[in-house]
Amino acid sequence: MGSTMDGAHGRVTIAMQQRLQSLLQVMDAVPEVLILPHTDPDPDAIASALALAYLLTQKLDIQTRLV
């Protein structure tokens, strides 16, 4: 189901995979990233920042700092 265009879920999955690939290509040569969520972050902002830090660390071996 992940690579099909059948149904809304399939379209979202393909779009997400394309965005992830674009991010990984852009970040490929970056040694370190500073992640700054907005001021007084809500739980969604914190979770998104942590997820990005995890993704960059695990997939590209990029050091991250979350402030």
C-alpha positions as CSV (number, residue, x, y, z in Angstrom):
1,M,0.0,0.0,0.0
2,G,2.9,2.4,0.6
3,S,3.7,3.0,-3.0
4,T,0.2,2.9,-4.6
5,M,-1.8,5.9,-5.6
6,D,-5.1,4.2,-4.5
7,G,-7.0,6.3,-2.0
8,A,-6.1,9.3,0.0
9,H,-3.7,7.4,2.3
10,G,-1.6,6.2,-0.7
11,R,-1.2,9.8,-2.0
12,V,-0.2,11.0,1.4
13,T,2.3,8.2,1.8
14,I,4.0,8.9,-1.5
15,A,4.1,12.7,-0.8
16,M,5.7,12.0,2.6
17,Q,8.3,9.7,1.0
18,Q,9.1,12.3,-1.6
19,R,9.5,15.0,1.1
20,L,11.7,12.8,3.2
21,Q,13.9,12.0,0.2
22,S,14.2,15.7,-0.6
23,L,15.2,16.5,3.0
24,L,17.8,13.7,3.1
25,Q,19.4,14.9,-0.2
26,V,19.6,18.5,1.0
27,M,21.0,17.5,4.4
28,D,23.5,15.0,3.0
29,A,26.6,17.2,3.3
30,V,25.6,19.0,6.5
31,P,27.7,18.1,9.6
32,E,25.6,19.7,12.3
33,V,22.1,21.2,12.6
34,L,20.7,23.5,15.2
35,I,16.9,23.0,15.7
36,L,15.0,25.9,17.2
37,P,11.2,25.4,17.8
38,H,9.2,28.5,18.3
39,T,9.1,30.5,21.6
40,D,7.1,28.8,24.3
41,P,6.7,25.6,22.3
42,D,3.6,23.4,22.6
43,P,3.9,19.6,22.8
44,D,3.5,19.3,19.0
45,A,6.5,21.7,18.4
46,I,8.6,19.8,20.9
47,A,7.7,16.4,19.4
48,S,8.4,17.6,15.8
49,A,11.8,19.0,16.8
50,L,12.7,15.8,18.6
51,A,11.5,13.7,15.6
52,L,13.6,15.8,13.2
53,A,16.7,15.5,15.5
54,Y,16.2,11.7,15.6
55,L,15.7,11.4,11.8
56,L,18.9,13.4,11.1
57,T,20.9,11.6,13.7
58,Q,19.8,8.1,12.7
59,K,19.6,8.4,8.9
60,L,22.4,10.8,8.1
61,D,24.7,10.7,11.2
62,I,24.3,14.5,11.6
63,Q,24.9,15.9,15.0
64,T,21.9,17.9,16.2
65,R,21.4,20.4,19.0
66,L,17.8,21.2,20.1
67,V,17.4,24.6,21.9
